[in-house]
Structures are given as structure tokens and as C-alpha cells.
């Protein structure tokens, strides 16, 4: 019996929900409903006035009075549009318009009655004032009651909460209540709004549309447990990145899932949809304000240019392509050797940037003949060189490949840029090139020196610019996707050392600064990006676990595995001897690097590249150390070299 009652209860709710969700009464129907209610309630007022004695008044006269009342109410209803709101979402504002219409209409009817009596206009306009007042009270109460009843029935129907996610909304402004309203309209989204948070102390402790407003300090662990809170939705238009990061960290420390409201320009057909409310991104925890770049200057520099991007299917290369697609460039040549990522990049370009004139070329930058064909055919005016091997442990085991690809490939691309008259060459470097402790870092520092040497040799006909920055969030093979995979698999998360730190910035942020630096460069400069404060990788792991709604150590463990070969505890953006000069952009500075004898340096690098596979691993590493004196292996792994190998090195090189 109890199950039958429960099923009937759910059936009625489902039917009511279907009725209210799918069918919203058109405004003209609400207007007609209100007008008919005014007309009918006038007869109720007559009956009440004459104590239900239907013979005590003239029905034709009552009909005439009702018609006059109907016309007056209809006019003011049209003026104030009290019928325009959705009844199921009636707010205090909507109900106040009903009150305004009934009050002004009744006042007007009293005025008409008094003027009619004064001017002897007959009985049609001489409505008994007592009936006007009774009608005023009854119609006001009735229209209020209908709207409140429909709203309550809709709330009751939507209170099924299939998988109820009890949320609190951060933001008591317009956006916050748009979010609240949207969540109520789609109960199958599974949200139940418990309250609203706002920093405005004048709102705290009050209720807005029946929802209590709290200060964030009131949201304690006890509050979360008492109210069975699951999530917090951020719904503030103008919130500084620093404050947003602070709120997110505080919320996840309380065990709350944090969701974010998308910007208005991404709403579907101008309407926010519940499915657009997503989990916050990890980059929101950086607390970095959006980058501002000189779009006009960059646009002028790129307009009608042929641009070549090496490593175009990698994380940085692909984002550079996305940034370039915003401008009116002549054509972009995309070079990469990785077939599958290139395939995905082409699909993205076709779907998102259909106007972009592009050519995709599968090719290896170390193939000089292939690169010559590309440069001869397209004659690029601007080159973005992002192709490189970047994984530190792999390059420790394969120093020949770091030499062949990172240094040898860069040598080929720079030579072609000079030979075929490129106006500008922008190289993507890394903070691992500063006081390198790894083969990868040493190879990138060698590339920096190579580019500067080629710039000196070419007489600055091609402007060479180097950009140096740290890790980017979410790049292929970086800690973020690795940690995400480990969390999805149930852990553990592996971190090499409790104190290891890294600089981070988002991929779009880094690439926007690459474009900006590329067009402020006069040639032969190394630009260093402001990466903010370094972040402990262990803290990053903790935040990622919490962002996933899990508890560190309880749900997901963190295991420390020890530093890998070539890995440093701390990364640097400058050597001890390097200083920086400011630029017009606050996040970009020019590194004042040590000057070298570039002709001798270039000959050393060319010799190293030419003899790469005649050397042992240790010999390659030691030649890197000759070119980059600050290169030190922290574990001494590359310093173990036999006397026989040392003695034989000169013979093989010569």
C-alpha cells in the first residue's frame, strides 16, 4: 500500500513537472486569464456585497459595471505588463506589478465613479465604491494566490532531485540568481540550491527570493556537514583571479566540489544551460589575471604574411596555430613528424577555423632536403620554431637524439630562414636551459646560443628572437595529464620529491606572450616571461585530488619516487650572471645574457652536430658541457667516463 502511494506521489510530480517544464503559458494567455479573472471576480464582489442575495441587484447593471472594470484593468495591465513574467518563476517584482495594476485600476474606478456622480453620467459608470473595494481586495488576493500556487506546485514537482547535488552559489548579484533560476527550471540536472554567498556584508543574514545569504566566513566544516553541501557554484561576473583562486582553495579544503559559470558570450542562444556549469579548471588555482596583448600591433605584423610553424601538432605549436587563426594571415605552413597529432590538428582547423589558409606537411626538421623544399616553395616570412624533444628522462638516455633534433634541427631551420629571407624567426625555449642539469636543458641552451650565433653571422637580416618560459599546464606528457590519469585509475599519484617546485602558466597565456615578444623583438634577444610564483608539485597533486572530490591519502595516496636523472628541485628563469631589462609589456623582460665569440661558438656547435653519431653518450654530454659550461649533472651520472673514451674522442671528432 505504501509503495502504491509512493508511486502515485512520484507519478503526480512527474506529470506536474512535464506540464510546467514543457509548456509555459504564452503572455497573451496570461493576459486573458488575468482579464477574465477581473471580470468574474467583479460578480463575486457583487454577491459578497449583497450577502449572496442574487435578487438584491440588477444583473444587467452589474454586467455593465463588470465590463467597465474589465476595460480599466486591461488598460493598466497592458501598461505595466504584469502578465509578462513566467508564473512558475514569479518573483517579488512580478507580484509587485500585480499589486500596482490592481491598486491603480481600483483608484481609477473610484475616480470614474465620483466624476460620474458629479456629472450625472448615468448608472453605467456609477459603480458602488464598496463593490470596487471588495473587488480590489479579492482580485489582488486571487492573482497573488494563483501565482504563488503555481510557483509552489512547480517547486514541489521539481523537488524530485534525481541525484540531488546540494549547492551553494557564490554571488548574490544578477548572475547568481540567473544561475539559481536556471537550476530550478531543469530539476533533472540534479541541483538543489541551499543558499547564496556574498562578500557584501549588508546582504549577509538576509533572504533574497527565499534563499538565505551568507558571508564566506560562515561556510565552515560544520556548516557543510549540517546542510549536507556537495558543491559551490561561482557566479560573479567581475571576480579577480586572485580572489577566485582563494575561494576555490577554501572551498575544496571544505570538501566541496567547485563549479564555475561560463562567461555570458558562451551561453547557448543567449541562455545559460545547466550543462554549461562545469568544474573549475586547474589553471583557476594559479590566480593569474588574463594576459593583455597588443592585438592591433600583432595583427599588423601578421597581416598577409606566410608563416611557418615547426612542431605544429605539439601543445605549444598547436596553440600558436589557434592564435594565428585570429588574424588575417596569407597562409600558415604546419610542419610536424607525428602523424596522429597532425591528423587531430587538421580536424580541429577544419571544424573551428574554416577560413584559415593552411598547408600541413609531414616532415622531420632534421631532414635538410625536406626543409629546403618547404622553404623554397613557400618562402615563409615568419618562422615559429616549436619543434623539440622535451622529456628530461628520455633525453638523459638518448643524448644523441637531443643533439640531432633539438640542436641539429634548429641549425637546419635557422639556416633555411636566413637562406630564404625570412623576416623573423621566433624560437621557443625553456627555463630548463638556465643552469641546466639535464641533457634536454643543455641542448636547449645550446639552441639559444646557436640562434644568437646565426643572428650575428647573418648580419641581422633575419630578426632572431628567443622566448624562454617554464612549464605549461596540460601540455602533452606534463604532470597534469599524468596526475589526472593516475587519479582516474585510483592512484597513487607519483611525485619525485616533496620539495620539488616548478613555474607554470597556461598554454594560451604562453603562446600569446610568444606572439607579443615576437613582434617587439629587434633581433638577437632572449625574452623571459613572468611566470608568477613557483608551485610545489606536491601541492599541485593535493589540489588536483581535492578538485576531483577525493581525499588525499584516504582516497588517493601520494608516493615520492626520488628525483630522476637530470631533474632539478628548482627551476630558474635566469642564471646568476644574467639580469633583465623591462619591455612595454609587464610580463615580458629581456634577459641580458653573456656575450660569446659567436664564430668560434658556431663552429663548435656545427662540429658537434656533424659528428653526433661518432660519439658515445658520455662524449656527447661532455661536448655539451664544453659549449655550456654551467651544465652540471646533479647526480654526476654523465661524469663517469673511461680514459679510453676520453683519449679516443679527439681522433673520432677529427
Secondary structure in CASP SS format (residue, H / E / C, confidence):
PFRMAT SS
TARGET T0000
AUTHOR 0000-0000-0000
METHOD secondary structure of the structure
MODEL  1
X C 1.00
X H 1.00
X H 1.00
X H 1.00
X H 1.00
X H 1.00
X H 1.00
X H 1.00
X H 1.00
X H 1.00
X H 1.00
X H 1.00
X H 1.00
X H 1.00
X H 1.00
X H 1.00
X H 1.00
X H 1.00
X H 1.00
X H 1.00
X H 1.00
X H 1.00
X C 1.00
X C 1.00
X C 1.00
X C 1.00
X H 1.00
X H 1.00
X H 1.00
X H 1.00
X H 1.00
X H 1.00
X H 1.00
X H 1.00
X H 1.00
X H 1.00
X H 1.00
X H 1.00
X H 1.00
X H 1.00
X H 1.00
X H 1.00
X H 1.00
X H 1.00
X H 1.00
X H 1.00
X H 1.00
X H 1.00
X H 1.00
X C 1.00
X C 1.00
X C 1.00
X C 1.00
X C 1.00
X C 1.00
X C 1.00
X C 1.00
X C 1.00
X H 1.00
X H 1.00
X H 1.00
X H 1.00
X H 1.00
X H 1.00
X H 1.00
X H 1.00
X H 1.00
X H 1.00
X H 1.00
X H 1.00
X H 1.00
X H 1.00
X H 1.00
X H 1.00
X H 1.00
X H 1.00
X H 1.00
X H 1.00
X H 1.00
X H 1.00
X C 1.00
X C 1.00
X C 1.00
X C 1.00
X C 1.00
X C 1.00
X H 1.00
X H 1.00
X H 1.00
X C 1.00
X C 1.00
X H 1.00
X H 1.00
X H 1.00
X H 1.00
X H 1.00
X H 1.00
X H 1.00
X H 1.00
X H 1.00
X H 1.00
X H 1.00
X H 1.00
X H 1.00
X H 1.00
X H 1.00
X H 1.00
X H 1.00
X H 1.00
X H 1.00
X H 1.00
X H 1.00
X H 1.00
X H 1.00
X H 1.00
X H 1.00
X H 1.00
X H 1.00
X H 1.00
X C 1.00
X C 1.00
X C 1.00
X C 1.00
X C 1.00
X C 1.00
X C 1.00
X C 1.00
X C 1.00
X H 1.00
X H 1.00
X H 1.00
X H 1.00
X H 1.00
X H 1.00
X H 1.00
X H 1.00
X H 1.00
X H 1.00
X H 1.00
X H 1.00
X H 1.00
X H 1.00
X H 1.00
X H 1.00
X H 1.00
X H 1.00
X H 1.00
X H 1.00
X H 1.00
X H 1.00
X H 1.00
X H 1.00
X H 1.00
X H 1.00
X H 1.00
X H 1.00
X H 1.00
X H 1.00
X C 1.00
X C 1.00
X C 1.00
X C 1.00
X C 1.00
X C 1.00
X E 1.00
X E 1.00
X E 1.00
X E 1.00
X E 1.00
X E 1.00
X C 1.00
X C 1.00
X C 1.00
X H 1.00
X H 1.00
X H 1.00
X H 1.00
X H 1.00
X H 1.00
X H 1.00
X H 1.00
X H 1.00
X H 1.00
X H 1.00
X H 1.00
X C 1.00
X H 1.00
X H 1.00
X H 1.00
X C 1.00
X E 1.00
X E 1.00
X E 1.00
X E 1.00
X E 1.00
X E 1.00
X E 1.00
X C 1.00
X C 1.00
X C 1.00
X C 1.00
X C 1.00
X C 1.00
X C 1.00
X C 1.00
X C 1.00
X E 1.00
X E 1.00
X C 1.00
X C 1.00
X E 1.00
X E 1.00
X E 1.00
X E 1.00
X C 1.00
X H 1.00
X H 1.00
X H 1.00
X C 1.00
X C 1.00
X H 1.00
X H 1.00
X H 1.00
X H 1.00
X H 1.00
X H 1.00
X C 1.00
X C 1.00
X C 1.00
X C 1.00
X E 1.00
X E 1.00
X E 1.00
X E 1.00
X C 1.00
X C 1.00
X C 1.00
X C 1.00
X C 1.00
X C 1.00
X H 1.00
X H 1.00
X H 1.00
X H 1.00
X H 1.00
X H 1.00
X H 1.00
X H 1.00
X H 1.00
X H 1.00
X H 1.00
X H 1.00
X H 1.00
X C 1.00
X C 1.00
X C 1.00
X E 1.00
X E 1.00
X E 1.00
X E 1.00
X C 1.00
X C 1.00
X C 1.00
X H 1.00
X H 1.00
X H 1.00
X C 1.00
X E 1.00
X C 1.00
X C 1.00
X E 1.00
X C 1.00
X C 1.00
X H 1.00
X H 1.00
X H 1.00
X C 1.00
X E 1.00
X E 1.00
X C 1.00
X C 1.00
X H 1.00
X H 1.00
X H 1.00
X H 1.00
X H 1.00
X C 1.00
X C 1.00
X C 1.00
X C 1.00
X C 1.00
X C 1.00
X C 1.00
X C 1.00
X H 1.00
X H 1.00
X H 1.00
X H 1.00
X H 1.00
X H 1.00
X H 1.00
X H 1.00
X C 1.00
X C 1.00
X C 1.00
X E 1.00
X E 1.00
X E 1.00
X E 1.00
X E 1.00
X C 1.00
X C 1.00
X C 1.00
X C 1.00
X H 1.00
X H 1.00
X H 1.00
X H 1.00
X H 1.00
X H 1.00
X H 1.00
X H 1.00
X H 1.00
X H 1.00
X C 1.00
X C 1.00
X C 1.00
X C 1.00
X C 1.00
X C 1.00
X E 1.00
X E 1.00
X E 1.00
X E 1.00
X E 1.00
X E 1.00
X C 1.00
X C 1.00
X H 1.00
X H 1.00
X H 1.00
X H 1.00
X H 1.00
X H 1.00
X H 1.00
X H 1.00
X H 1.00
X H 1.00
X H 1.00
X H 1.00
X H 1.00
X H 1.00
X C 1.00
X C 1.00
X C 1.00
X C 1.00
X C 1.00
X E 1.00
X E 1.00
X E 1.00
X E 1.00
X E 1.00
X C 1.00
X C 1.00
X C 1.00
X C 1.00
X C 1.00
X H 1.00
X H 1.00
X H 1.00
X H 1.00
X H 1.00
X H 1.00
X H 1.00
X H 1.00
X H 1.00
X H 1.00
X H 1.00
X C 1.00
X C 1.00
X C 1.00
X E 1.00
X E 1.00
X E 1.00
X E 1.00
X C 1.00
X C 1.00
X C 1.00
X C 1.00
X C 1.00
X C 1.00
X H 1.00
X H 1.00
X H 1.00
X H 1.00
X H 1.00
X H 1.00
X C 1.00
X H 1.00
X H 1.00
X H 1.00
X H 1.00
X H 1.00
X H 1.00
X H 1.00
X H 1.00
X H 1.00
X H 1.00
X H 1.00
X H 1.00
X H 1.00
X H 1.00
X H 1.00
X H 1.00
X H 1.00
X H 1.00
X H 1.00
X H 1.00
X H 1.00
X C 1.00
X C 1.00
X C 1.00
X C 1.00
X E 1.00
X E 1.00
X E 1.00
X E 1.00
X E 1.00
X E 1.00
X E 1.00
X H 1.00
X H 1.00
X H 1.00
X C 1.00
X C 1.00
X C 1.00
X C 1.00
X C 1.00
X H 1.00
X H 1.00
X H 1.00
X H 1.00
X H 1.00
X H 1.00
X H 1.00
X H 1.00
X H 1.00
X H 1.00
X H 1.00
X H 1.00
X H 1.00
X H 1.00
X H 1.00
X H 1.00
X H 1.00
X H 1.00
X H 1.00
X C 1.00
X C 1.00
X C 1.00
X C 1.00
X C 1.00
X E 1.00
X E 1.00
X E 1.00
X E 1.00
X E 1.00
X E 1.00
X E 1.00
X C 1.00
X E 1.00
X E 1.00
X E 1.00
X C 1.00
X C 1.00
X C 1.00
X C 1.00
X C 1.00
X H 1.00
X H 1.00
X H 1.00
X H 1.00
X H 1.00
X H 1.00
X H 1.00
X H 1.00
X H 1.00
X H 1.00
X C 1.00
X C 1.00
X C 1.00
X C 1.00
X E 1.00
X E 1.00
X E 1.00
X C 1.00
X C 1.00
X C 1.00
X C 1.00
X C 1.00
X E 1.00
X E 1.00
X C 1.00
X E 1.00
X E 1.00
X E 1.00
X H 1.00
X H 1.00
X H 1.00
X H 1.00
X H 1.00
X H 1.00
X H 1.00
X H 1.00
X H 1.00
X H 1.00
X H 1.00
X H 1.00
X H 1.00
X H 1.00
X C 1.00
X C 1.00
X C 1.00
X C 1.00
X E 1.00
X E 1.00
X E 1.00
X E 1.00
X E 1.00
X C 1.00
X C 1.00
X C 1.00
X C 1.00
X C 1.00
X E 1.00
X E 1.00
X H 1.00
X H 1.00
X H 1.00
X H 1.00
X H 1.00
X H 1.00
X H 1.00
X H 1.00
X H 1.00
X H 1.00
X H 1.00
X C 1.00
X C 1.00
X C 1.00
X C 1.00
X E 1.00
X C 1.00
X C 1.00
X C 1.00
X E 1.00
X C 1.00
X E 1.00
X E 1.00
X E 1.00
X C 1.00
X C 1.00
X C 1.00
X C 1.00
X C 1.00
X C 1.00
X C 1.00
X C 1.00
X C 1.00
X C 1.00
X C 1.00
X C 1.00
X C 1.00
X C 1.00
X C 1.00
X C 1.00
X C 1.00
X C 1.00
X E 1.00
X E 1.00
X E 1.00
X E 1.00
X C 1.00
X C 1.00
X C 1.00
X C 1.00
X C 1.00
X E 1.00
X E 1.00
X E 1.00
X E 1.00
X E 1.00
X C 1.00
X C 1.00
X C 1.00
X C 1.00
X C 1.00
X H 1.00
X H 1.00
X H 1.00
X H 1.00
X H 1.00
X H 1.00
X H 1.00
X H 1.00
X H 1.00
X H 1.00
X H 1.00
X H 1.00
X H 1.00
X C 1.00
X H 1.00
X H 1.00
X H 1.00
X C 1.00
X C 1.00
X H 1.00
X H 1.00
X H 1.00
X H 1.00
X H 1.00
X H 1.00
X H 1.00
X H 1.00
X H 1.00
X H 1.00
X H 1.00
X C 1.00
X C 1.00
X C 1.00
X C 1.00
X C 1.00
X C 1.00
X C 1.00
X C 1.00
X C 1.00
X C 1.00
X C 1.00
X C 1.00
X C 1.00
X C 1.00
X C 1.00
X H 1.00
X H 1.00
X H 1.00
X H 1.00
X H 1.00
X H 1.00
X H 1.00
X H 1.00
X H 1.00
X H 1.00
X H 1.00
X C 1.00
END
